[in-house]
Amino acid sequence: MRDYFIRRLALIPPTLIGVTIIVFAITRLVPGGPLERAIMEAQQFDAGSGTGGGTAGQNMALSEEQLQQLKEYYGFDKPVLQSYIDWVGKVARGDLGRSYRYNEPVWDVIKSRFPVSLYYGILTLIITYGISIPLGILKALRHRTLIDNVTSIFIFIGYAIPGYALGSLLLLFFAVRLEWFPMGGFVSFDYEDLSQVEKIQDVLHHSVLPLICYLVGSFAVTTLLMKNHLMDNLAADYIRTAVAKGVSFKKAVTGHALRNSMIPIATTFGQNITLLVSGSFLIEYIFDIDGFGLLGLTAILDRDYPIVMGVVFLASLLLLLGNIISDFLVALVDPRIRFS
């Protein structure tokens, strides 16, 4: 098993190179990049001021020297492969580049979004697994009873409504009409003037509606996954054999069926780790949460390619590490699995 995980860890660098080189090439080939925007803004300014300005062919408002300086500033003065190699060299030294929009190091911009994304991501994982697993067990043991039918109604409603659509409805009803919760943001404007207890209350007050939106999808999937697999294991021959040999039904459930039913939960756990950082850019956009997901969206819209590459790099790294963690958890839950 040790050799297996060593090989999996050794595959992370080439996988990251494959992902990032594709995204890096796309950022260089798509139209409307920062260089084109700078030229267009210069042309609009030149037309608005009514001056002819120096031209560099095709009636551009920038001279050849200014255009070359812009290419050097944005890193477009070198071939794509050479620029990518330079970027990889910087990443190896811990430098993700400098943001075009914020004019700050990319890592500093991303680091400022980590507390918000970690807060919502950790709470989402804790609440999801803390409630979904016991609820899935209860629904499997009380299949087709009143509690199973009632909870299934709410689960399927939550599964059918996208989180961002639910967020709009919650804002309109609870924030605009009833004014029970704030319209958005992570904290209030006077957050720094509050006491420690009031700060905690303020953060929790702002977190209620976004957390509901984060939970609806993953909560339903995890609950149904737990219920369906536990029911399949309860109907398996080995459970009937254990009960026939004198094992109590409770012990058969907790000692055999439940552990086997946790395998699919462990398989998907690693993928959910990306929620700790990535979150949902649509939910963050609706609630005006300055998190990691919204940062990636605005970076794409603003053609802030250093931020885009930094987000892709970190998200891909977390996903790869999450898959390895999933394999490790599956090996712990299922003793039949021995990686070689």
TORSE-465602 format. One record per atom (N, C-alpha, C, O, CB): residue in three letters; y, z, x. Coordinates in steps of 0.2 Angstrom, whole numbers, plus 5000, padded with zeros to 4 digits. Glycine has a CB too. Example, Ala and Ser with C-alpha at 12.3 -4.5 7.8 and 13.67 -1.06 7.14 Angstrom:
BEGIN
ALA497250395066/ALA497850395062/ALA498450395066/ALA498350425071/ALA497850455057/SER498950355064/SER499550365068/SER500050395064/SER500650405067/SER499750295070/
//
This chain:
BEGIN
MET499450005004/MET500050005000/MET500650005004/MET501149975003/MET500050064995/ARG500650035010/ARG501250045014/ARG501349975017/ARG501949955017/ARG501050085020/ASP500849935019/ASP500949865021/ASP501249825016/ASP501649775017/ASP500349835024/TYR501049835010/TYR501349795004/TYR502049805003/TYR502449755003/TYR500949804998/PHE502349865003/PHE503049875002/PHE503449855009/PHE504049845008/PHE503149955001/ILE503149865014/ILE503449835020/ILE503649765020/ILE504149735021/ILE503049855027/ARG503049725017/ARG503149655016/ARG503749635011/ARG504049595012/ARG502549625015/ARG503749675006/ARG504249665000/ARG504949685003/ARG505349645001/ARG504049714994/LEU504949735007/LEU505649745010/LEU505849695015/LEU506449675015/LEU505649815014/ALA505349665018/ALA505549605023/ALA505749545019/ALA506049505022/ALA504949595028/LEU505549535013/LEU505749475009/LEU506449485006/LEU506649435004/LEU505249465004/ILE506749545007/ILE507349545004/ILE507949505007/ILE508249475004/ILE507649625004/PRO507949505014/PRO508449465017/PRO508449395016/PRO508949365014/PRO508449475025/PRO507849355016/PRO507749285015/PRO507949275008/PRO508249225006/PRO507149255017/THR507749315003/THR507949304996/THR508649314995/THR508949274991/THR507549354992/LEU508949364998/LEU509749364997/LEU510049305000/LEU510549284997/LEU509949425001/ILE509849275006/ILE510049215009/ILE510049155004/ILE510449125003/ILE509749205016/GLY509449155001/GLY509349094996/GLY509849104990/GLY510049054988/GLY508649094994/VAL509949164987/VAL510349174982/VAL511049154983/VAL511449124980/VAL510249244979/THR511249194989/THR511949184991/THR512249114993/THR512749094992/THR512149234996/ILE511749084996/ILE511949014999/ILE512048964993/ILE512448924993/ILE511448985004/ILE511648974988/ILE511748934982/ILE512448944979/ILE512748904977/ILE511148944977/VAL512549014978/VAL513249034974/VAL513749014979/VAL514348984976/VAL513249104973/PHE513749024985/PHE514249004990/PHE514348924990/PHE514948904990/PHE514049024997/ALA513848884989/ALA513948814989/ALA514348794982/ALA514748744982/ALA513248774990/ILE514148824977/ILE514448814971/ILE515148834971/ILE515548794968/ILE514048854965/THR515348884974/THR516048904974/THR516448854978/THR517048844977/THR516148974977/ARG516148814983/ARG516548764987/ARG516548694983/ARG516948654985/ARG516148754993/LEU516048684978/LEU516048624975/LEU516348614969/LEU516548564967/LEU515348604975/VAL516448674965/VAL516748664958/VAL517448654959/VAL517748684963/VAL516548734954/PRO517748614954/PRO518448604954/PRO518848664952/PRO518548714949/PRO518648544950/GLY519448664953/GLY519948714950/GLY519948784955/GLY520048834952/GLY519748734943/GLY519748774961/GLY519748834966/GLY520448854967/GLY520948834965/GLY519348814972/PRO520448904972/PRO521048934973/PRO521548884977/PRO522148884976/PRO520948994978/LEU521248844981/LEU521648794984/LEU522048744979/LEU522648724980/LEU521248754989/GLU521648714975/GLU521848674969/GLU522448714965/GLU522948684963/GLU521348644965/ARG522248774964/ARG522748814960/ARG523448824964/ARG523948814961/ARG522448884958/ALA523348834970/ALA523948844974/ALA524348774974/ALA525048774974/ALA523848864981/ILE524048724975/ILE524348654975/ILE524748644968/ILE525248614968/ILE523848594977/MET524348654963/MET524648644956/MET525248694955/MET525748664952/MET524048654951/GLU525148754957/GLU525748794956/GLU526348774960/GLU526948774957/GLU525548864958/ALA526248744966/ALA526748724970/ALA527148664967/ALA527748654967/ALA526548704977/GLN526648614964/GLN526948554960/GLN527348574954/GLN527848544953/GLN526348514958/GLN527048624950/GLN527448644944/GLN528148674946/GLN528648664943/GLN527048694940/PHE528148714952/PHE528748744954/PHE529248694956/PHE529848694955/PHE528648794959/ASP528948644960/ASP529348584962/ASP529648544956/ASP530248524957/ASP528948544967/ALA529248534951/ALA529548494945/ALA530048534941/ALA530548514939/ALA528948474941/GLY529948604941/GLY530348644937/GLY531048654941/GLY531548664937/GLY530048714936/SER531048654947/SER531648664951/SER532048594952/SER532648594953/SER531548694958/GLY531748544950/GLY532048474951/GLY532148454958/GLY532548404958/GLY532648484947/THR531748474963/THR531848454969/THR531248404971/THR530748414968/THR531848514974/GLY531348364976/GLY530848314978/GLY530348354982/GLY529748344981/GLY531148254981/GLY530548394987/GLY530148424991/GLY529748384996/GLY529748324995/GLY529648464987/GLY529448415001/GLY529048375006/GLY528448355003/GLY528148394999/GLY528948415012/THR528148295004/THR527548275001/THR527048255006/THR527248245012/THR527648204996/ALA526448265004/ALA525848255009/ALA525448205005/ALA524848215005/ALA525548315011/GLY525648155003/GLY525248104999/GLY525148124992/GLY525048184991/GLY524548095003/GLN525048074988/GLN524948084981/GLN525448134978/GLN525248174973/GLN524248114980/ASN526048124980/ASN526648164977/ASN526548234977/ASN526648274972/ASN526748134970/MET526148264982/MET526048344982/MET526748374985/MET527048344989/MET525448354987/ALA526848434982/ALA527448474984/ALA527348514991/ALA527748554993/ALA527648524979/LEU526748504994/LEU526548545000/LEU526548495006/LEU526248435005/LEU525948584999/SER526748515011/SER526648475017/SER525948475020/SER525648525018/SER527248495023/GLU525848435025/GLU525148435028/GLU525048505032/GLU524448535032/GLU525048375032/GLU525548525035/GLU525548595038/GLU525348645034/GLU524948695035/GLU526148605042/GLN525748645028/GLN525648705023/GLN524948695020/GLN524648745019/GLN526248695018/LEU524748635019/LEU524048625016/LEU523548655021/LEU523048685018/LEU523948555014/GLN523648645027/GLN523148665032/GLN523148735032/GLN522648765033/GLN523248635039/GLN523748765032/GLN523748845032/GLN523448875026/GLN523048925026/GLN524548865032/LEU523448845020/LEU523148865014/LEU522348855015/LEU521948905013/LEU523348825008/LYS522148805018/LYS521448795019/LYS521148845024/LYS520648875023/LYS521248725022/GLU521548865029/GLU521348915033/GLU521348985030/GLU520849025031/GLU521748915040/TYR521848995026/TYR521849065022/TYR521249075018/TYR520949125017/TYR522549065018/TYR521049015014/TYR520549025009/TYR519849005012/TYR519349015009/TYR520648975003/GLY519848985018/GLY519248975022/GLY518948905020/GLY518348895021/GLY518749025020/PHE519348855018/PHE519048795017/PHE519248745022/PHE519148685021/PHE519448765010/ASP519348765028/ASP519548725034/ASP518848705038/ASP518948675043/ASP520048755038/LYS518348735036/LYS517648725039/LYS517148695035/LYS517248705028/LYS517448795042/PRO516648665037/PRO516048645033/PRO515748705029/PRO515848765031/PRO515548605037/VAL515448685024/VAL515148735019/VAL514648785023/VAL514648845023/VAL514748705013/LEU514248755027/LEU513648785031/LEU513948835036/LEU513748895037/LEU513148745034/GLN514448805040/GLN514848855045/GLN515148905041/GLN515148965044/GLN515248805049/SER515548895036/SER515848945032/SER515349005030/SER515549065030/SER516248925026/TYR514748975027/TYR514249025025/TYR514049065031/TYR513949125030/TYR513748995021/ILE513949035036/ILE513649075042/ILE514149125044/ILE514049185046/ILE513549035048/ASP514849105044/ASP515349155046/ASP515349215041/ASP515449275042/ASP516049125046/TRP515249195034/TRP515249255029/TRP514649295030/TRP514749355029/TRP515149215022/VAL514049275032/VAL513449315033/VAL513549355039/VAL513349415039/VAL512849265034/GLY513949335044/GLY514049375050/GLY514549435048/GLY514449485050/GLY514449335055/LYS515049415044/LYS515449475041/LYS515049525037/LYS515149585038/LYS516049445037/VAL514649505033/VAL514249545029/VAL513849595033/VAL513749645031/VAL513849505023/ALA513549565038/ALA513049605043/ALA513449655046/ALA513249705048/ALA512749555048/ARG514149645047/ARG514549695050/ARG514849745044/ARG515249785046/ARG515149665054/GLY514649735038/GLY514949775033/GLY515549755030/GLY515949785026/GLY515049845035/ASP515749685031/ASP516449665029/ASP516249605024/ASP515949555025/ASP516849635035/LEU516449625017/LEU516349575012/LEU516849525011/LEU516849485006/LEU516149605006/GLY517349525015/GLY517949485015/GLY518549515012/GLY518549575011/GLY517749415011/ARG519049475010/ARG519649495007/ARG519849465001/ARG519749405000/ARG520249495012/SER519949504995/SER520049474989/SER520749424989/SER521249444992/SER520149524984/TYR520649374985/TYR521249324985/TYR521749354980/TYR522349354981/TYR521049254982/ARG521549394975/ARG521949414969/ARG522249484971/ARG522849494970/ARG521549424963/TYR521849524974/TYR522149594975/TYR522349604982/TYR522749654984/TYR521549644974/ASN522249554986/ASN522449554993/ASN522249624997/ASN522549645001/ASN523149544994/GLU521649644995/GLU521249704998/GLU520549685000/GLU520349634998/GLU521349764993/PRO520249725004/PRO519549715006/PRO519149715000/PRO519249754995/PRO519349765011/VAL518649665000/VAL518249664994/VAL517849724992/VAL517749754987/VAL517749604994/TRP517649764998/TRP517249824997/TRP517649874994/TRP517449914990/TRP516949845004/ASP518349884996/ASP518749934993/ASP518849914985/ASP518849964981/ASP519449934996/VAL518949854983/VAL519049834976/VAL518349854972/VAL518449884967/VAL519149764975/ILE517849834975/ILE517149854972/ILE517049924971/ILE516849954966/ILE516549814975/LYS517149964977/LYS517050034977/LYS517450074972/LYS517250124970/LYS517250054984/SER518050044970/SER518450084965/SER518150074958/SER518350114954/SER519150054965/ARG517750024957/ARG517450014951/ARG516750054950/ARG516450064945/ARG517249944949/PHE516450074956/PHE515850114956/PHE515750174951/PHE515350184947/PHE515650134963/PRO516250224952/PRO516250284947/PRO516150264940/PRO515750294937/PRO516850324949/VAL516550214938/VAL516450204930/VAL515850174929/VAL515550194924/VAL517050154929/SER515550124933/SER514950084931/SER514350134932/SER513850134928/SER514850024936/LEU514350184937/LEU513850224938/LEU513850274932/LEU513250294930/LEU513950264945/TYR514450294930/TYR514450344924/TYR514050314918/TYR513650354915/TYR515150364923/TYR514250254916/TYR513950224910/TYR513250214911/TYR512850214907/TYR514350164908/GLY513050184917/GLY512450164919/GLY511950224919/GLY511350214916/GLY512350134925/ILE512150274922/ILE511650334922/ILE511550364916/ILE511050384914/ILE511950384927/LEU512150374912/LEU512050404905/LEU511650354901/LEU511250384897/LEU512750414902/THR511650294901/THR511250244897/THR510550254899/THR510150254894/THR511550174898/LEU510350254905/LEU509650264907/LEU509350334905/LEU508850334902/LEU509650264915/ILE509750384906/ILE509550454904/ILE509450454896/ILE508850484894/ILE510050504906/ILE509950434892/ILE509850434885/ILE509350394883/ILE508950414878/ILE510550424882/THR509250334886/THR508750284883/THR508050314884/THR507650314880/THR508850214887/TYR507850334890/TYR507250354892/TYR507050424889/TYR506550444887/TYR507050354899/GLY507650464889/GLY507550534886/GLY507350534878/GLY507050584876/GLY508150574887/ILE507650484875/ILE507550484868/ILE506950434866/ILE506550444861/ILE508150464864/SER507050374869/SER506550314867/SER505850334868/SER505450314864/SER506750254871/ILE505650364874/ILE504950374875/ILE504650434870/ILE504150414867/ILE504850404882/PRO505050484869/PRO504750534864/PRO504750504857/PRO504250514853/PRO505150594864/LEU505250464855/LEU505250434849/LEU504750384848/LEU504350374843/LEU505950404847/GLY504550344853/GLY504050294853/GLY503350324852/GLY502950304848/GLY504050254859/ILE503250384855/ILE502650424855/ILE502550444847/ILE502050444844/ILE502650484860/LEU503150474845/LEU503050504838/LEU502950444833/LEU502550454828/LEU503750534836/LYS503250384834/LYS503150334829/LYS502450304830/LYS502150284825/LYS503650274831/ALA502150304836/ALA501450284836/ALA500950334833/ALA500450314830/ALA501250274844/LEU501050394834/LEU500650454831/LEU500750454823/LEU500350474820/LEU500750514834/ARG501350434821/ARG501550444814/ARG501650374811/ARG502050354807/ARG502150484812/HIS501150324813/HIS501250254811/HIS501250244803/HIS500750274800/HIS500750214814/ARG501650214800/ARG501750194793/ARG501850254789/ARG501750254783/ARG501150164791/THR502150304792/THR502350364788/THR503150354787/THR503450304789/THR502250434792/LEU503450404783/LEU504150404781/LEU504550404788/LEU505050364788/LEU504350454777/ILE504450444792/ILE504850444799/ILE504750384803/ILE505250364806/ILE504650504803/ASP504150354803/ASP504150284806/ASP504550234803/ASP504850194806/ASP503350264807/ASN504450224796/ASN504850174792/ASN505550184793/ASN505950134794/ASN504650174785/VAL505850244792/VAL506550254792/VAL506850244799/VAL507350204800/VAL506750334791/THR506550264805/THR506750254811/THR506750174813/THR507150154817/THR506350294816/SER506150144810/SER506150074812/SER506750034809/SER506949984812/SER505450044809/ILE506950054803/ILE507550024800/ILE508150024805/ILE508449974806/ILE507750054793/PHE508350084807/PHE508850084812/PHE508750054818/PHE509250024821/PHE509050164813/ILE508150054821/ILE507950024827/ILE508049944827/ILE508349914831/ILE507250034829/PHE507849914821/PHE507849844820/PHE508549824819/PHE508749764821/PHE507449824815/ILE508949864816/ILE509649844815/ILE510049844821/ILE510449804823/ILE510049894810/GLY509849894825/GLY510149904832/GLY509949844837/GLY510349824841/GLY510049964835/TYR509349824836/TYR509149774840/TYR509449704838/TYR509549654842/TYR508349764840/ALA509549694832/ALA509849634829/ALA510549624831/ALA510749564831/ALA509749624822/ILE510949674831/ILE511649674833/ILE511749674840/ILE511649724843/ILE512049724829/PRO512149624843/PRO512349624850/PRO512749684851/PRO513149704847/PRO512649554852/GLY512749704857/GLY513149764859/GLY513949754858/GLY514349794856/GLY513049794866/TYR514149694861/TYR514849674860/TYR515049664853/TYR515649674852/TYR514949604865/ALA514649634849/ALA514849624842/ALA514849694838/ALA515349704835/ALA514349584838/LEU514449744840/LEU514449804837/LEU515049844840/LEU515349884836/LEU513849844839/GLY515249834846/GLY515849864849/GLY516549844845/GLY516949884844/GLY515949844856/SER516549784843/SER517149754839/SER517149794832/SER517649814830/SER517149684838/LEU516549804829/LEU516549834823/LEU516749904823/LEU517049934819/LEU515849824819/LEU516449944828/LEU516650014830/LEU517350024831/LEU517650074828/LEU516150034835/LEU517649974835/LEU518349984836/LEU518749974830/LEU519250014829/LEU518549934841/LEU518649924826/LEU519049914820/LEU518949974815/LEU519449994812/LEU518749854816/PHE518350004814/PHE518250054809/PHE518450124812/PHE518850164809/PHE517550054807/PHE518150144818/PHE518250214820/PHE518950224824/PHE519150274824/PHE517650234824/ALA519150174827/ALA519750174832/ALA520350154828/ALA520950184828/ALA519650134838/VAL520350104824/VAL520950074821/VAL521050104814/VAL521550134812/VAL520949994820/ARG520550104810/ARG520550134803/ARG520550204803/ARG521050234800/ARG520050104799/LEU520050234806/LEU519950314805/LEU520350344811/LEU520550404810/LEU519250334805/GLU520450314816/GLU520850344822/GLU520450404825/GLU520750454827/GLU521550364820/TRP519750404825/TRP519450454827/TRP519350454835/TRP519250504838/TRP518750454824/PHE519350384837/PHE519250374845/PHE519750334847/PHE520050294843/PHE518550344846/PRO519850334854/PRO520350294857/PRO520150214857/PRO519650204856/PRO520550314864/MET520650174857/MET520550104857/MET520150074863/MET519850024862/MET521250064856/GLY520250104868/GLY519850084874/GLY520050124880/GLY520450174880/GLY519950014875/GLY519850094886/GLY520050134892/GLY519450184894/GLY519050204890/GLY520650164892/PHE519450204900/PHE519050254903/PHE519350324902/PHE518950374900/PHE518850244910/VAL519950334903/VAL520250394902/VAL520950384898/VAL521150324898/VAL520350434908/SER521350434896/SER521950434893/SER522450424899/SER522350434905/SER522150494889/PHE523050404897/PHE523650394901/PHE523850464905/PHE524050464910/PHE524250364898/ASP523850514901/ASP524050584904/ASP523450614906/ASP523450684907/ASP524350624898/TYR522950584909/TYR522350614911/TYR522450664917/TYR522150714917/TYR521850564913/GLU522850644922/GLU523050684928/GLU523350754926/GLU523350794930/GLU523450644932/ASP523750754920/ASP524050814918/ASP523650864914/ASP523850914912/ASP524650794914/LEU522950844913/LEU522550884909/LEU522150934913/LEU522150924919/LEU522050844905/SER521950984910/SER521551034914/SER520851004915/SER520650954912/SER521551104910/GLN520451044919/GLN519751024920/GLN519351014914/GLN518950964913/GLN519451064925/VAL519351064910/VAL518951054903/VAL519251004899/VAL518850964896/VAL519051124899/GLU519850994899/GLU520150934895/GLU520050874898/GLU519950824894/GLU520950944894/LYS519950864904/LYS519750804907/LYS519050784905/LYS518950724904/LYS519850804915/ILE518650834905/ILE517950814903/ILE517950794896/ILE517550744894/ILE517450874904/GLN518250824892/GLN518250814885/GLN518550744884/GLN518350704879/GLN518650864881/ASP519150724888/ASP519450664887/ASP518950604889/ASP518950554886/ASP520050654891/VAL518550614894/VAL518050564897/VAL517550554891/VAL517350494890/VAL517750584903/LEU517250604889/LEU516750604884/LEU517050574877/LEU516650534874/LEU516450674882/HIS517650584875/HIS517950554870/HIS518050484870/HIS517950444865/HIS518650584868/HIS518150454876/HIS518250384877/HIS517550354878/HIS517450294878/HIS518650374884/SER517050394879/SER516350364881/SER515950354875/SER515450314875/SER516050404886/VAL516050384869/VAL515650384863/VAL515450314861/VAL514950294861/VAL515950424858/LEU516050274859/LEU515950204857/LEU515650154862/LEU515150124860/LEU516550174854/PRO515850154868/PRO515450114873/PRO514750124874/PRO514350084875/PRO515850114879/LEU514650194874/LEU513950214875/LEU513450194869/LEU512850164871/LEU513850284876/ILE513750194863/ILE513350164858/ILE513150094859/ILE512550074857/ILE513750174851/CYS513650054861/CYS513549984862/CYS513049974868/CYS512649924868/CYS514149944864/TYR513050014873/TYR512650004879/TYR511950024877/TYR511449994879/TYR512850054884/LEU511850064872/LEU511150094870/LEU510750054865/LEU510150054865/LEU511250164868/VAL511150014861/VAL510749984855/VAL510249944857/VAL509649944854/VAL511249954851/GLY510349894862/GLY509849844864/GLY509249884868/GLY508649874866/GLY510149794868/SER509449914873/SER508849944877/SER508550004874/SER507950014875/SER509149974884/PHE508850034869/PHE508550094865/PHE507950064861/PHE507450084861/PHE509050124861/ALA508150004857/ALA507649974853/ALA507049954857/ALA506449964855/ALA507949924849/VAL507149914862/VAL506649884866/VAL506149934869/VAL505549924869/VAL506949834872/THR506449984872/THR506050034875/THR505650074870/THR505050094871/THR506450084879/THR505950094864/THR505550124859/THR504950084856/THR504450114856/THR506050144853/LEU505050024855/LEU504549984852/LEU504049974858/LEU503449964856/LEU504849914850/LEU504249964864/LEU503749954869/LEU503350014870/LEU502750004871/LEU504149934876/MET503550074870/MET503150134870/MET502750134864/MET502150154865/MET503650194871/LYS502950124858/LYS502550134852/LYS501950084852/LYS501450104851/LYS502950124846/ASN502150024853/ASN501549974853/ASN501049974858/ASN500449974856/ASN501949904853/HIS501249994864/HIS500750004869/HIS500350064868/HIS499750064870/HIS501050004876/LEU500650124866/LEU500250184864/LEU499750174859/LEU499250194859/LEU500750234863/MET499950134853/MET499550114848/MET498950074850/MET498350084848/MET499850084842/ASP499050024855/ASP498549984858/ASP498050024861/ASP497450014861/ASP498749934862/ASN498250074865/ASN497850124869/ASN497450164865/ASN496850184866/ASN498250154874/LEU497750194859/LEU497450234855/LEU496850204851/LEU496350234849/LEU497950264850/ALA496950134850/ALA496350104847/ALA495850074852/ALA495350044850/ALA496650044843/ALA495950084859/ALA495450064864/ALA494850104863/ALA494750154861/ALA495750064871/ASP494350074866/ASP493650104866/ASP493650164870/ASP493250214869/ASP493150054869/TYR493950164876/TYR493950224880/TYR494250294877/TYR493950344878/TYR494250214887/ILE494650284872/ILE494950344868/ILE494450364863/ILE494250424863/ILE495550324865/ARG494050314860/ARG493550334855/ARG492950364859/ARG492650414856/ARG493350274851/THR492850344865/THR492250374868/THR492450444871/THR492050484871/THR492150324875/ALA493050454873/ALA493250514875/ALA493250564869/ALA493050624870/ALA493950514878/VAL493450544863/VAL493450594858/VAL492750604856/VAL492550664854/VAL493850564852/ALA492350554856/ALA491650564854/ALA491250614859/ALA490750644857/ALA491250494854/LYS491450614865/LYS491150664870/LYS491450734869/LYS491250774873/LYS491250634877/GLY491850744865/GLY492150814864/GLY492850824866/GLY493050884865/GLY491750864867/VAL493150774869/VAL493850784871/VAL494350784865/VAL494250744860/VAL494050724876/SER494750834864/SER495250844859/SER495650784858/SER495850744863/SER495650904859/PHE495850764852/PHE496350704851/PHE496950714855/PHE497250664858/PHE496450694844/LYS497250774855/LYS497850784859/LYS497750774866/LYS498250744869/LYS498150864858/LYS497250794869/LYS497150784876/LYS496950714878/LYS497150694883/LYS496550834879/ALA496650684873/ALA496550614874/ALA497150574874/ALA497250524878/ALA496050584869/VAL497650594870/VAL498250554870/VAL498650574876/VAL498950524880/VAL498750574864/THR498750634878/THR499150654884/THR498850644890/THR499250624895/THR499350724883/GLY498250644891/GLY497850634897/GLY497650564899/GLY497550544905/GLY497250674897/HIS497550524894/HIS497350454895/HIS497850404892/HIS498050364896/HIS496650444892/ALA497850404885/ALA498250344882/ALA498950344884/ALA499250294885/ALA498250354874/LEU499250404885/LEU500050404886/LEU500150384893/LEU500650344894/LEU500250484886/ARG499750404898/ARG499850374905/ARG499750304905/ARG500150274909/ARG499350414910/ASN499250274902/ASN499250204902/ASN499750164898/ASN499950114900/ASN498550184899/SER500050194893/SER500650164890/SER501250174894/SER501750134892/SER500650204883/MET501250214899/MET501950214903/MET501950154908/MET502450144911/MET501950284906/ILE501450114909/ILE501450064914/ILE501950014912/ILE502349994917/ILE500750034914/PRO501949984906/PRO502549934905/PRO503249964905/PRO503749934907/PRO502449904898/ILE503350034904/ILE503950064905/ILE504150064912/ILE504750054914/ILE503950134902/ALA503650084916/ALA503750084923/ALA503950014926/ALA504350004931/ALA503150114927/THR503649964923/THR503749894925/THR504449874924/THR504749844929/THR503249844922/THR504749894919/THR505449874917/THR505949914920/THR506549904919/THR505449864910/PHE505749974923/PHE506250024925/PHE506649994930/PHE507250004930/PHE505950084927/GLY506349964935/GLY506749934941/GLY507349884939/GLY507849884942/GLY506349904946/GLN507149844934/GLN507649794931/GLN508249834928/GLN508849814929/GLN507349744927/ASN508149894925/ASN508649924922/ASN509149964927/ASN509649984925/ASN508349984917/ILE508949964933/ILE509349994938/ILE509949954939/ILE510449984941/ILE508950004945/THR509949894938/THR510549854939/THR511049874934/THR511649854935/THR510349774938/LEU510849904928/LEU511349934924/LEU511849984927/LEU512349994925/LEU511049954918/LEU511550014932/LEU511950064935/LEU512650044938/LEU513150074939/LEU511550104941/VAL512649974940/VAL513249944943/VAL513449884938/VAL514049884937/VAL513049914950/SER513049844936/SER513249784933/SER513549794926/SER514049774925/SER512749734933/GLY513249834922/GLY513449854916/GLY513449784911/GLY513049744912/GLY514149884916/SER513949784906/SER514049724902/SER514749704902/SER515149744900/SER513749744895/PHE514949644905/PHE515649624905/PHE515949624898/PHE516549624898/PHE515649564909/LEU515549604893/LEU515849594887/LEU516049664884/LEU516549664881/LEU515349554882/ILE515549714884/ILE515749774882/ILE516349804886/ILE516749834883/ILE515149824883/GLU516349794892/GLU516949824896/GLU517549784894/GLU518049814894/GLU516749814904/TYR517549724893/TYR518049684891/TYR518349704884/TYR518949714883/TYR517949604890/ILE517949724879/ILE518149744872/ILE518449814873/ILE518949824869/ILE517549744868/PHE518149854877/PHE518449924877/PHE518849934883/PHE519149994884/PHE517849974878/ASP519049884886/ASP519549884892/ASP519349934897/ASP519749974899/ASP520249904889/ILE518749934899/ILE518449974904/ILE518449944911/ILE518149884911/ILE517649994902/ASP518749964915/ASP518849934922/ASP518249944926/ASP518249984931/ASP519549964925/GLY517649914924/GLY517049924928/GLY516849864932/GLY517249814933/GLY516549944923/PHE516249874934/PHE515949814939/PHE515849754935/PHE516049704938/PHE515349844942/GLY515649754929/GLY515549694925/GLY516149654924/GLY516149594925/GLY515149714919/LEU516649694922/LEU517349654920/LEU517649634927/LEU517949574927/LEU517749704917/LEU517549664932/LEU517749644939/LEU517449574940/LEU517749524943/LEU517649694944/GLY516749564939/GLY516449504941/GLY516749444936/GLY516749394938/GLY515749504940/LEU516849464930/LEU517049414925/LEU517749384927/LEU517949324927/LEU517049444918/THR518249434928/THR518949414930/THR518949374937/THR519349334938/THR519349474931/ALA518449394941/ALA518449364948/ALA518249284947/ALA518449244950/ALA517949394953/ILE517749274942/ILE517549204941/ILE518149164938/ILE518249114939/ILE516949204936/LEU518449194933/LEU519049164929/LEU519649154934/LEU519949094934/LEU519249204923/ASP519749194939/ASP520249184943/ASP520049154950/ASP520549144954/ASP520549254945/ARG519449124950/ARG519249094956/ARG519249134962/ARG519449114968/ARG519549024957/ASP519149204962/ASP519249254967/ASP518549254970/ASP518149294969/ASP519449324965/TYR518349204975/TYR517749194977/TYR517449244982/TYR516849264981/TYR517749124981/PRO517849284986/PRO517649334989/PRO517349394985/PRO516849424986/PRO518149364994/ILE517649404979/ILE517449454975/ILE516749434971/ILE516349474971/ILE517949474969/VAL516749364970/VAL516149334966/VAL515549344971/VAL515049364969/VAL516249264965/MET515649334977/MET515149334982/MET514949404983/MET514349424984/MET515349304989/GLY515349454983/GLY515249524984/GLY514849554978/GLY514349584979/GLY515849564985/VAL515049534972/VAL514649554966/VAL513949524966/VAL513449554964/VAL515049534960/VAL513849454967/VAL513249424967/VAL512749464973/VAL512149474971/VAL513249354969/PHE513049474979/PHE512649504984/PHE512449574982/PHE511849584983/PHE513049504990/LEU512849614979/LEU512649684977/LEU512149684972/LEU511649724971/LEU513249724976/ALA512349644966/ALA511849634961/ALA511149614962/ALA510649644960/ALA512149594955/SER511149564967/SER510449534969/SER510149584973/SER509549594972/SER510549474973/LEU510449624977/LEU510149674981/LEU509849734977/LEU509349754978/LEU510649704986/LEU510249754972/LEU510049804968/LEU509349784964/LEU508949824962/LEU510549824963/LEU509449714961/LEU508849694957/LEU508249694962/LEU507649704959/LEU509049624955/LEU508249664968/LEU507649664972/LEU507449734974/LEU506849744974/LEU507849634979/LEU507849784975/LEU507649854976/LEU507349884970/LEU506849924970/LEU508249894979/GLY507649864964/GLY507349884958/GLY506649864957/GLY506249904954/GLY507849864952/ASN506549804958/ASN505849774958/ASN505349814962/ASN504749824960/ASN505849704959/ILE505549824968/ILE505149864972/ILE504949934970/ILE504449964970/ILE505449874980/ILE505549964967/ILE505450034964/ILE504950034958/ILE504550074957/ILE506150064962/SER504949974954/SER504549964948/SER503849964951/SER503349994948/SER504749904944/ASP503649924956/ASP503049924959/ASP502749984961/ASP502150004960/ASP502949874965/PHE503150024964/PHE502950094966/PHE502850144960/PHE502350174961/PHE503550124971/LEU503250134955/LEU503150174949/LEU502450154946/LEU502150194943/LEU503750174944/VAL502350094945/VAL501750064942/VAL501150094946/VAL500650114943/VAL501749994942/ALA501150094953/ALA500650114957/ALA500550194956/ALA499950214956/ALA500750104964/LEU501050234955/LEU500950304953/LEU500650314946/LEU500250364946/LEU501650334954/VAL500850274941/VAL500650284935/VAL499950264934/VAL499450294931/VAL501050254930/ASP499750204937/ASP499050174936/ASP498650184942/ASP498850144947/ASP499150094934/PRO498150224942/PRO497850234949/PRO497350174950/PRO497050174956/PRO497350294948/ARG497250124946/ARG496850074947/ARG497150024952/ARG496849984955/ARG496650034940/ILE497850024952/ILE498249974956/ILE498250004963/ILE498550054965/ILE498949964953/ARG498049964968/ARG498149974975/ARG498349914978/ARG497949864979/ARG497450004978/PHE498949914980/PHE499249854983/PHE498949844990/PHE498949894994/PHE500049854984/SER498749784992/SER498549764998/SER498849705001/SER498649685007/SER497749754998/
//
